[in-house]
Amino acid sequence: MKTGCGCAGAVSRRSMLGLFAGGGALLAAGGARAAGHADVLLLTCMDYRLVDETEAWMSGRGYRNNYDHIVLAGASLGAVTDVYPAWREAFWTHLDVAVKLHDIHTVVVLDHDDCGAYKVLLGEAAVEGGKAFPAHVAHLTRLRAEITAKHPHLKVELNVMALDGTVRPVA
């Protein structure tokens, strides 16, 4: 069982939050970029069942160690929900930082089948029967429109991953 990252000089989450907040202030003031570049910001759900499949999919697309990653319950739903406004704010802050810090050019959004967040936030009735995929498409499409309105230079890719790791692009 993993108990830590094994990093020398590891810092607490609270310290990291302080570092992030300070870095955000630097970026807002037109501050420095990190050394390096990432092509993509990946938004995924927090579902533990698909961590390995997600990494394999991104690596298979040539993005191994070349993407920033934000995790929100429900992925696209978490980024557009009015139920938890802090999630929405977290997404936009991370996106802005990824653009400024790593000069990303693409946002990849990866929702997944059988998403518990969709059930919790929308209710079971909203995703039962054949309703889940259309619900994903609606939230993915809404998020793409919002990203494009704020960052028209960014490409946005929308996808839904099955529990076996296969990925369906959403037009």
C-alpha positions as CSV (number, residue, x, y, z in Angstrom):
1,M,0.0,0.0,0.0
2,K,1.3,3.5,-0.9
3,T,1.6,5.8,2.1
4,G,3.2,8.8,0.6
5,C,4.8,10.2,-2.5
6,G,8.4,9.5,-1.3
7,C,9.3,13.1,-2.2
8,A,12.1,14.6,-0.3
9,G,11.0,17.7,1.6
10,A,7.3,17.0,1.1
11,V,5.0,19.7,2.2
12,S,1.5,19.6,3.7
13,R,-1.7,20.2,1.7
14,R,-2.1,23.5,3.6
15,S,1.4,24.6,2.6
16,M,0.7,23.6,-1.0
17,L,-2.5,25.7,-0.9
18,G,-0.5,28.7,0.3
19,L,2.1,28.1,-2.4
20,F,-0.7,27.8,-5.1
21,A,-2.4,30.9,-3.8
22,G,0.9,32.8,-3.9
23,G,1.7,31.5,-7.4
24,G,-1.8,32.6,-8.5
25,A,-1.1,36.1,-7.3
26,L,2.2,36.1,-9.3
27,L,0.4,34.9,-12.4
28,A,-2.4,37.5,-12.0
29,A,0.3,40.2,-11.9
30,G,1.8,38.9,-15.1
31,G,4.4,36.9,-13.2
32,A,6.7,34.1,-14.3
33,R,6.0,30.9,-16.1
34,A,7.2,27.5,-14.9
35,A,10.1,26.0,-16.8
36,G,8.6,23.8,-19.4
37,H,5.4,23.5,-21.2
38,A,2.3,21.2,-21.2
39,D,0.2,20.7,-24.2
40,V,-3.0,19.8,-22.4
41,L,-5.2,20.4,-19.4
42,L,-7.1,17.2,-18.6
43,L,-10.3,17.3,-16.6
44,T,-11.5,14.0,-15.3
45,C,-13.8,12.7,-12.6
46,M,-12.5,11.5,-9.3
47,D,-13.6,7.9,-9.8
48,Y,-10.9,5.6,-8.6
49,R,-11.9,2.8,-11.0
50,L,-10.5,4.6,-14.1
51,V,-7.2,6.1,-12.9
52,D,-5.0,3.5,-14.7
53,E,-7.2,3.6,-17.8
54,T,-7.0,7.4,-17.9
55,E,-3.2,7.4,-17.7
56,A,-2.9,4.7,-20.3
57,W,-5.3,6.6,-22.7
58,M,-3.4,9.9,-22.3
59,S,0.0,8.1,-22.7
60,G,-1.4,6.3,-25.8
61,R,-2.2,9.7,-27.3
62,G,1.4,10.9,-26.8
63,Y,0.7,13.0,-23.6
64,R,2.7,11.0,-21.1
65,N,4.1,13.6,-18.6
66,N,2.9,16.4,-20.9
67,Y,-0.4,17.4,-19.3
68,D,-1.8,19.2,-16.3
69,H,-4.6,17.4,-14.6
70,I,-7.6,18.6,-12.6
71,V,-10.0,16.2,-11.0
72,L,-13.6,17.1,-10.1
73,A,-16.4,14.8,-9.3
74,G,-18.5,14.4,-12.5
75,A,-15.7,16.1,-14.6
76,S,-17.8,18.3,-16.9
77,L,-20.7,18.3,-14.6
78,G,-18.4,19.4,-11.7
79,A,-17.1,22.3,-13.8
80,V,-20.5,23.7,-14.7
81,T,-22.6,22.8,-11.7
82,D,-24.4,25.5,-9.7
83,V,-24.8,23.0,-6.8
84,Y,-21.2,23.4,-5.7
85,P,-20.0,26.8,-7.0
86,A,-16.5,26.2,-5.5
87,W,-16.0,23.3,-7.9
88,R,-16.8,25.6,-10.8
89,E,-14.4,28.3,-9.5
90,A,-11.7,25.7,-8.9
91,F,-11.9,24.6,-12.6
92,W,-11.7,28.1,-14.0
93,T,-8.8,29.0,-11.7
94,H,-6.9,25.9,-12.7
95,L,-7.6,26.5,-16.4
96,D,-6.3,30.1,-16.1
97,V,-3.2,29.0,-14.3
98,A,-2.5,26.2,-16.9
99,V,-2.8,28.7,-19.7
100,K,-0.5,31.2,-18.0
101,L,1.9,28.8,-16.4
102,H,2.3,26.1,-19.0
103,D,0.9,27.7,-22.1
104,I,-1.5,24.8,-22.7
105,H,-3.4,24.8,-26.1
106,T,-5.9,22.1,-25.6
107,V,-8.4,21.1,-22.9
108,V,-9.4,17.5,-22.8
109,V,-12.5,16.7,-20.9
110,L,-13.0,13.0,-20.0
111,D,-16.4,12.1,-18.4
112,H,-17.2,8.4,-17.8
113,D,-20.0,5.9,-17.8
114,D,-21.8,5.0,-14.5
115,C,-20.8,8.3,-12.8
116,G,-21.9,8.5,-9.2
117,A,-21.6,12.3,-9.3
118,Y,-24.2,12.5,-12.1
119,K,-26.5,10.4,-9.9
120,V,-25.9,12.5,-6.8
121,L,-26.1,16.0,-8.5
122,L,-28.8,15.3,-11.0
123,G,-30.7,12.5,-9.3
124,E,-31.1,8.8,-10.3
125,A,-34.0,9.5,-12.6
126,A,-31.9,11.9,-14.7
127,V,-29.4,9.1,-15.6
128,E,-31.4,5.9,-15.6
129,G,-32.4,4.0,-18.7
130,G,-30.6,5.5,-21.7
131,K,-30.4,9.0,-20.2
132,A,-26.9,9.0,-18.9
133,F,-25.0,9.5,-22.2
134,P,-27.2,12.4,-23.3
135,A,-26.7,14.0,-19.9
136,H,-22.9,13.8,-20.4
137,V,-23.2,15.2,-23.9
138,A,-25.2,18.2,-22.6
139,H,-22.8,19.0,-19.8
140,L,-19.7,18.4,-22.0
141,T,-21.1,20.7,-24.7
142,R,-22.0,23.4,-22.2
143,L,-18.5,23.3,-20.8
144,R,-16.9,23.5,-24.2
145,A,-19.1,26.6,-25.0
146,E,-18.0,28.3,-21.8
147,I,-14.3,27.5,-22.3
148,T,-14.4,28.7,-25.9
149,A,-16.1,31.9,-24.8
150,K,-13.4,32.7,-22.3
151,H,-10.4,31.2,-24.1
152,P,-11.2,31.2,-27.9
153,H,-7.6,30.2,-28.7
154,L,-8.0,26.8,-26.9
155,K,-9.0,23.6,-28.6
156,V,-11.5,21.6,-26.5
157,E,-11.9,17.8,-26.8
158,L,-14.9,16.1,-25.3
159,N,-14.9,12.4,-24.4
160,V,-16.7,9.7,-22.4
161,M,-14.8,6.7,-21.1
162,A,-16.5,3.3,-20.6
163,L,-15.7,1.3,-17.5
164,D,-13.5,-1.0,-19.7
165,G,-11.3,2.0,-20.6
166,T,-12.5,2.6,-24.2
167,V,-13.2,6.2,-25.0
168,R,-16.0,7.7,-27.2
169,P,-15.4,11.2,-28.5
170,V,-18.3,13.6,-28.3
171,A,-18.7,15.9,-31.3
